[in-house]
Structures are given as structure tokens and as C-alpha cells.
Amino acid sequence: MGRKYAIRDQQGLYFATFTVVNWIDLFIRDEYKETIVESLNYCKIHKGLRLYAYCIMTSHIHLIVSSEEGSNLSDVIRDFKSYTSSQLKNKIKENGKESRREWLIWMFERAGKKNKRNNSFQLWQQNNHPIELSSNEMMDQRLDYIHNNPVEAGFVDDPNSWIWSSCSSYQKNEQGKIDVYFIE
């Protein structure tokens, strides 16, 4: 079965990855990760996002998502990326503890100037390449991949220890940073 990169069925389940330009390790600070958490929660409540799994890594985010009936998943993703880009730009500029502030802003402005769709600032890579999860096997594989990502990266030994993912929600039935719908 080939990859399906377009969002065809708005209520279908999709695996999506949002990557910071140049794979910059932006999410090494908890306050930046909290911006992602807050925005995902907002999208769940106000935009019709259905979130089934997530993992916030240092340079990218993995999600399994769909949208509620009447919501357009492509629009939700666009709004999420636009809003978080703006919010993170402001947080970087205002963070007195951010030793990489000038470099980060320079890198994101440089990426924006190279992109025809942006002219001043780009935080996220343009493409998400959402993959429709059309079988139980695909869902299980992506769920395991998401939850084991911090272990594979060497951040933790036990995937339940990574508080920036939905793993403990699935494995321990504990509420994580974001409530998720369970894949059954």
C-alpha cells in the first residue's frame, strides 16, 4: 500500500509530523513545548481537532489526528502552524534566558526569505505529509513509533517517562498534558 499524502477524508485518522525548519532543536525549553500543548488543547476545544496521539520532540512533533464533522482538518493544521509560529517567535524574542535568541530568529527569518509563501519568518517546514491510517496495522505501527520516539532518541529509557507524549495515557490510563481520544 502506498502513502497517501493528501487529506481526503476529514474524519479519517492521519499521522502527521510538523518539523522545525532545518531540524532546529527548538523544543528544548519547556515553555516552548507548553505553547504546543496549549495550542493543541485550543484546537481541540475550538477548532474541531480530534487528537489521538502526540509526541513533542526537540525538533518536531508527531500527531495522530482527525477532525470532527463540520471541521476541516487541513484548515486546523494551517491555523495551528500559523498560530504556534507567531507565538513561538514572540516567546523567543522575549525570553531573557534564551542564549540562542539572535541565532534562532536569524535562522527563521532566513528560512522565511527563501520561501515564496513567506517573506519574513518561517518556523515550520512547509510540508506535513499526512499519512492516512487506513488499517489497524498502520494505526498500531504509528502509535508505537510515536510513543517510542523519545526512547529511540535516547531521551528516556521508558516511553512512559516522556511527559510530552500520550504514551502514559495509553499505557497507564493516566491523563497526560493533553487528553486524547483512544484508538481502539
C-alpha atoms as a printed R data frame, in Angstrom:
    type eleno elety resid chain resno       x      y      z
1   ATOM     1    CA   MET     A     1   0.000  0.000  0.000
2   ATOM     2    CA   GLY     A     2   1.425  3.396 -0.970
3   ATOM     3    CA   ARG     A     3   1.493  6.513  1.179
4   ATOM     4    CA   LYS     A     4  -1.455  8.847  0.947
5   ATOM     5    CA   TYR     A     5  -0.263 12.419  1.398
6   ATOM     6    CA   ALA     A     6  -3.450 14.393  0.844
7   ATOM     7    CA   ILE     A     7  -6.178 14.726  3.449
8   ATOM     8    CA   ARG     A     8  -9.008 13.041  1.629
9   ATOM     9    CA   ASP     A     9 -11.414 12.188  4.454
10  ATOM    10    CA   GLN     A    10 -11.598 14.928  7.074
11  ATOM    11    CA   GLN     A    11 -12.795 12.469  9.719
12  ATOM    12    CA   GLY     A    12 -10.221  9.802  8.775
13  ATOM    13    CA   LEU     A    13  -7.210  9.230 11.028
14  ATOM    14    CA   TYR     A    14  -3.925 10.750  9.897
15  ATOM    15    CA   PHE     A    15  -0.348 10.529 11.084
16  ATOM    16    CA   ALA     A    16   1.315 13.921 10.683
17  ATOM    17    CA   THR     A    17   4.708 15.307 11.564
18  ATOM    18    CA   PHE     A    18   5.437 19.008 11.943
19  ATOM    19    CA   THR     A    19   9.152 19.742 11.754
20  ATOM    20    CA   VAL     A    20  11.007 22.927 12.646
21  ATOM    21    CA   VAL     A    21  12.940 24.317  9.665
22  ATOM    22    CA   ASN     A    22  16.432 22.862  9.377
23  ATOM    23    CA   TRP     A    23  15.512 20.417 12.159
24  ATOM    24    CA   ILE     A    24  16.451 23.079 14.722
25  ATOM    25    CA   ASP     A    25  16.132 21.814 18.293
26  ATOM    26    CA   LEU     A    26  13.691 24.499 19.380
27  ATOM    27    CA   PHE     A    27  11.711 22.464 21.892
28  ATOM    28    CA   ILE     A    28  14.483 22.022 24.433
29  ATOM    29    CA   ARG     A    29  12.717 24.542 26.679
30  ATOM    30    CA   ASP     A    30   9.527 23.520 28.451
31  ATOM    31    CA   GLU     A    31   7.874 26.889 27.826
32  ATOM    32    CA   TYR     A    32   8.096 26.301 24.073
33  ATOM    33    CA   LYS     A    33   6.638 22.807 24.455
34  ATOM    34    CA   GLU     A    34   3.845 24.281 26.621
35  ATOM    35    CA   THR     A    35   2.951 26.587 23.724
36  ATOM    36    CA   ILE     A    36   2.377 23.488 21.600
37  ATOM    37    CA   VAL     A    37   0.287 21.861 24.352
38  ATOM    38    CA   GLU     A    38  -1.847 24.982 24.811
39  ATOM    39    CA   SER     A    39  -2.412 25.332 21.089
40  ATOM    40    CA   LEU     A    40  -3.371 21.678 20.623
41  ATOM    41    CA   ASN     A    41  -5.816 21.985 23.531
42  ATOM    42    CA   TYR     A    42  -7.271 25.132 21.969
43  ATOM    43    CA   CYS     A    43  -7.676 23.399 18.606
44  ATOM    44    CA   LYS     A    44  -9.451 20.504 20.311
45  ATOM    45    CA   ILE     A    45 -11.938 22.785 22.061
46  ATOM    46    CA   HIS     A    46 -12.486 25.479 19.427
47  ATOM    47    CA   LYS     A    47 -11.453 24.105 16.025
48  ATOM    48    CA   GLY     A    48 -12.781 20.538 15.979
49  ATOM    49    CA   LEU     A    49  -9.415 18.774 16.220
50  ATOM    50    CA   ARG     A    50  -9.575 15.188 17.413
51  ATOM    51    CA   LEU     A    51  -6.198 14.219 18.865
52  ATOM    52    CA   TYR     A    52  -5.468 10.505 19.292
53  ATOM    53    CA   ALA     A    53  -1.738 10.553 19.998
54  ATOM    54    CA   TYR     A    54   1.118 13.023 20.199
55  ATOM    55    CA   CYS     A    55   4.795 13.328 20.968
56  ATOM    56    CA   ILE     A    56   6.690 16.594 21.191
57  ATOM    57    CA   MET     A    57  10.352 16.039 20.392
58  ATOM    58    CA   THR     A    58  13.098 18.671 20.320
59  ATOM    59    CA   SER     A    59  12.796 19.491 16.614
60  ATOM    60    CA   HIS     A    60   9.452 18.046 15.581
61  ATOM    61    CA   ILE     A    61   6.019 16.926 16.672
62  ATOM    62    CA   HIS     A    62   4.225 13.692 15.784
63  ATOM    63    CA   LEU     A    63   0.441 13.515 15.875
64  ATOM    64    CA   ILE     A    64  -2.365 11.132 15.066
65  ATOM    65    CA   VAL     A    65  -5.353 13.341 14.314
66  ATOM    66    CA   SER     A    66  -8.694 13.722 12.624
67  ATOM    67    CA   SER     A    67 -11.361 16.384 12.731
68  ATOM    68    CA   GLU     A    68 -14.907 16.485 13.976
69  ATOM    69    CA   GLU     A    69 -17.715 16.550 11.465
70  ATOM    70    CA   GLY     A    70 -18.045 20.067 10.088
71  ATOM    71    CA   SER     A    71 -14.368 20.885 10.667
72  ATOM    72    CA   ASN     A    72 -11.701 20.871  8.004
73  ATOM    73    CA   LEU     A    73  -8.509 19.154  9.178
74  ATOM    74    CA   SER     A    74  -6.380 20.991  6.613
75  ATOM    75    CA   ASP     A    75  -7.622 24.320  7.979
76  ATOM    76    CA   VAL     A    76  -6.996 23.259 11.581
77  ATOM    77    CA   ILE     A    77  -3.422 22.246 10.736
78  ATOM    78    CA   ARG     A    78  -2.821 25.504  8.859
79  ATOM    79    CA   ASP     A    79  -4.167 27.570 11.770
80  ATOM    80    CA   PHE     A    80  -2.199 25.555 14.335
81  ATOM    81    CA   LYS     A    81   1.069 26.034 12.479
82  ATOM    82    CA   SER     A    82   0.448 29.729 11.844
83  ATOM    83    CA   TYR     A    83  -0.522 30.467 15.440
84  ATOM    84    CA   THR     A    84   2.292 28.475 17.044
85  ATOM    85    CA   SER     A    85   4.819 30.055 14.692
86  ATOM    86    CA   SER     A    86   3.736 33.531 15.768
87  ATOM    87    CA   GLN     A    87   3.575 32.648 19.461
88  ATOM    88    CA   LEU     A    88   6.951 30.911 19.477
89  ATOM    89    CA   LYS     A    89   8.563 33.801 17.621
90  ATOM    90    CA   ASN     A    90   7.340 36.167 20.357
91  ATOM    91    CA   LYS     A    91   8.429 33.823 23.150
92  ATOM    92    CA   ILE     A    92  11.916 33.502 21.667
93  ATOM    93    CA   LYS     A    93  12.240 37.279 21.342
94  ATOM    94    CA   GLU     A    94  11.003 37.890 24.909
95  ATOM    95    CA   ASN     A    95  12.920 35.081 26.624
96  ATOM    96    CA   GLY     A    96  15.809 36.646 28.521
97  ATOM    97    CA   LYS     A    97  17.217 33.171 29.213
98  ATOM    98    CA   GLU     A    98  17.317 32.202 25.535
99  ATOM    99    CA   SER     A    99  21.029 32.157 24.736
100 ATOM   100    CA   ARG     A   100  20.286 31.308 21.093
101 ATOM   101    CA   ARG     A   101  17.764 34.121 20.562
102 ATOM   102    CA   GLU     A   102  19.566 36.028 17.796
103 ATOM   103    CA   TRP     A   103  20.608 32.862 16.000
104 ATOM   104    CA   LEU     A   104  17.098 31.338 16.158
105 ATOM   105    CA   ILE     A   105  15.426 34.497 14.849
106 ATOM   106    CA   TRP     A   106  18.068 34.798 12.114
107 ATOM   107    CA   MET     A   107  17.544 31.168 11.059
108 ATOM   108    CA   PHE     A   108  13.734 31.517 10.962
109 ATOM   109    CA   GLU     A   109  13.908 34.846  9.086
110 ATOM   110    CA   ARG     A   110  16.404 33.355  6.642
111 ATOM   111    CA   ALA     A   111  14.074 30.392  6.020
112 ATOM   112    CA   GLY     A   112  11.147 32.774  5.520
113 ATOM   113    CA   LYS     A   113  13.013 34.827  2.935
114 ATOM   114    CA   LYS     A   114  13.823 31.669  0.940
115 ATOM   115    CA   ASN     A   115  10.184 30.583  0.841
116 ATOM   116    CA   LYS     A   116   7.862 32.120 -1.741
117 ATOM   117    CA   ARG     A   117   4.891 31.703  0.627
118 ATOM   118    CA   ASN     A   118   6.581 33.602  3.456
119 ATOM   119    CA   ASN     A   119   8.535 36.772  3.215
120 ATOM   120    CA   SER     A   120   9.828 37.344  6.693
121 ATOM   121    CA   PHE     A   121   9.654 34.361  9.065
122 ATOM   122    CA   GLN     A   122   9.227 30.595  8.827
123 ATOM   123    CA   LEU     A   123   9.333 28.310 11.841
124 ATOM   124    CA   TRP     A   124   7.774 25.118 10.450
125 ATOM   125    CA   GLN     A   125   8.823 23.223  7.352
126 ATOM   126    CA   GLN     A   126   6.204 23.651  4.654
127 ATOM   127    CA   ASN     A   127   5.141 20.038  4.183
128 ATOM   128    CA   ASN     A   128   3.410 17.841  6.764
129 ATOM   129    CA   HIS     A   129   2.932 14.785  4.556
130 ATOM   130    CA   PRO     A   130  -0.071 13.458  6.479
131 ATOM   131    CA   ILE     A   131  -0.466  9.726  6.019
132 ATOM   132    CA   GLU     A   132  -3.945  8.285  6.183
133 ATOM   133    CA   LEU     A   133  -4.087  5.394  8.630
134 ATOM   134    CA   SER     A   134  -6.383  3.070  6.765
135 ATOM   135    CA   SER     A   135  -5.776 -0.169  8.673
136 ATOM   136    CA   ASN     A   136  -5.370 -1.327 12.266
137 ATOM   137    CA   GLU     A   137  -1.827 -2.416 11.444
138 ATOM   138    CA   MET     A   138  -0.923  1.111 10.274
139 ATOM   139    CA   MET     A   139  -2.509  2.655 13.373
140 ATOM   140    CA   ASP     A   140  -0.650  0.313 15.731
141 ATOM   141    CA   GLN     A   141   2.660  0.871 13.930
142 ATOM   142    CA   ARG     A   142   2.381  4.687 14.030
143 ATOM   143    CA   LEU     A   143   1.199  4.707 17.643
144 ATOM   144    CA   ASP     A   144   4.198  2.589 18.679
145 ATOM   145    CA   TYR     A   145   6.510  4.761 16.578
146 ATOM   146    CA   ILE     A   146   5.246  7.971 18.194
147 ATOM   147    CA   HIS     A   147   5.499  6.668 21.744
148 ATOM   148    CA   ASN     A   148   8.922  5.072 21.260
149 ATOM   149    CA   ASN     A   149  10.437  8.134 19.562
150 ATOM   150    CA   PRO     A   150  11.896  9.580 22.823
151 ATOM   151    CA   VAL     A   151  13.435  6.177 23.662
152 ATOM   152    CA   GLU     A   152  14.983  5.872 20.191
153 ATOM   153    CA   ALA     A   153  16.365  9.407 20.559
154 ATOM   154    CA   GLY     A   154  17.971  8.466 23.888
155 ATOM   155    CA   PHE     A   155  15.945 10.921 25.997
156 ATOM   156    CA   VAL     A   156  14.364  8.267 28.239
157 ATOM   157    CA   ASP     A   157  14.616  4.506 28.802
158 ATOM   158    CA   ASP     A   158  10.883  4.020 29.290
159 ATOM   159    CA   PRO     A   159   8.440  5.710 26.883
160 ATOM   160    CA   ASN     A   160   6.066  6.337 29.812
161 ATOM   161    CA   SER     A   161   8.690  8.655 31.307
162 ATOM   162    CA   TRP     A   162   8.384 11.183 28.459
163 ATOM   163    CA   ILE     A   163   5.736 13.605 29.745
164 ATOM   164    CA   TRP     A   164   5.473 15.301 26.349
165 ATOM   165    CA   SER     A   165   3.627 12.398 24.743
166 ATOM   166    CA   SER     A   166   0.398 10.483 25.055
167 ATOM   167    CA   CYS     A   167   2.165  7.229 25.975
168 ATOM   168    CA   SER     A   168   1.172  7.229 29.668
169 ATOM   169    CA   SER     A   169  -2.433  7.864 28.640
170 ATOM   170    CA   TYR     A   170  -2.373  4.625 26.662
171 ATOM   171    CA   GLN     A   171  -0.126  2.513 28.894
172 ATOM   172    CA   LYS     A   172  -1.087  3.656 32.387
173 ATOM   173    CA   ASN     A   173  -4.505  5.187 31.743
174 ATOM   174    CA   GLU     A   174  -3.151  8.428 33.249
175 ATOM   175    CA   GLN     A   175  -4.041 11.857 31.974
176 ATOM   176    CA   GLY     A   176  -1.102 13.438 30.211
177 ATOM   177    CA   LYS     A   177  -0.517 17.036 29.181
178 ATOM   178    CA   ILE     A   178  -3.361 16.687 26.665
179 ATOM   179    CA   ASP     A   179  -6.432 14.471 26.843
180 ATOM   180    CA   VAL     A   180  -6.612 12.182 23.845
181 ATOM   181    CA   TYR     A   181  -9.226 10.071 22.151
182 ATOM   182    CA   PHE     A   182  -8.141  6.444 22.277
183 ATOM   183    CA   ILE     A   183  -7.521  4.368 19.187
184 ATOM   184    CA   GLU     A   184  -9.323  1.119 19.800
